[in-house]
């Protein structure tokens, strides 16, 4: 920060060129992790709202439950569960890859 200030960078330029690049990896990691958790959450939504008014709390895991156990479409439910698992594994791969570079 001091060197940028000596070079004549204003506060906005210091933020864009110094602070923001340091925040992006951590922010990306948090976003990927939270996406993984949002895909997998089912119990909380089921216990509290059972889909909520007008399906406001409709997540992928809830759709798997509805297709499999309410509509009795076991093939569709299994396919959705497989897609959900693959998406979670891909997100986990990116998390592991991004954190292993730092070690």
N, C-alpha and C positions, 0 to 999 in steps of 0.2 A: 504494500500500500504506500509506503513511504517513497519508494522509488518511482511509482506512478505519479505520486503527487509532485515530486521534484521534476519529473518530465513534463508536467503541465496538464495531466489528465484531470478532468473534473469528476465530480461524484458519480455521475451517470456512467462515464467511461470506465471508472474503476469498478463499478458494479457489474457492468456488462463483460468486461475483459478479465476481471480477477475473481470476483465473488461468485458470479453465476456459473462459470465453468467448474468451480469447486463444489457447488451444490447439486449439479445435474446428476452425477453418479448416485449419490445417496437418495435423491428424489426419485430417480428411475427405479432403484432397488425397492423403495417403499411402495411405489405404484404397482410394480410387478407382484410383490408379496401380497398386497391388499387385493389385487385381482384374483390371485390364487385363492385367498380366503373367501372372497365373495362368490366364487364359483362353487366352492365346497359347502358353504353354509346351508343347512337345511333345518336342523333341529330348532334353532332359534325362531325362524320364520314359521315353522309348523306349530310350535307351542304357543307363540304369541298371537298369530293372526290367521293361520291356515290359509295363506294366500292373500289375506287382506281384502279391504273393500276394492272392488273392481280390479283384483289381481295386482295391487300396487306393490306388493313385496314378492313378486314373481321372479325367482332366480332359476338357474339351470337345474340345480338339484331338485327344486320343487317340481319342475316340469318332468323330470325323470320319474318322480313319485306319482304324479298325476297320470302320466302315460302308462306306467306299469301297473299300479294298484287301483286306480279309479276307473280308467278306461279299459283295463286288462289287455293292453296292447304290449305284450311282453317283448316282442321284437323291436318295436320302436323305443321302448324304455331301455332295452339293452344297448341299442345303437347310440342313444343319447348319453348313456352312462359311459360308453366307450369313448365317445367324442370328448366328454367332460374329463375323463382320465388322461387322454392324450393331451388336451389343452393344459391341464395341470402339470403334467410331466414336462411339456415344452417350457412353460413358465418357470418351473423349478430348474430346468437346465440353464436358462438364462440367468437365474439368480446365482446358481453355483458357479457358472462361468464368470460372471461379473465380480463375484467376491473372491474367487481364487486368483484373479489377476493382482489383487491387492496384497496377497500373502507373500 
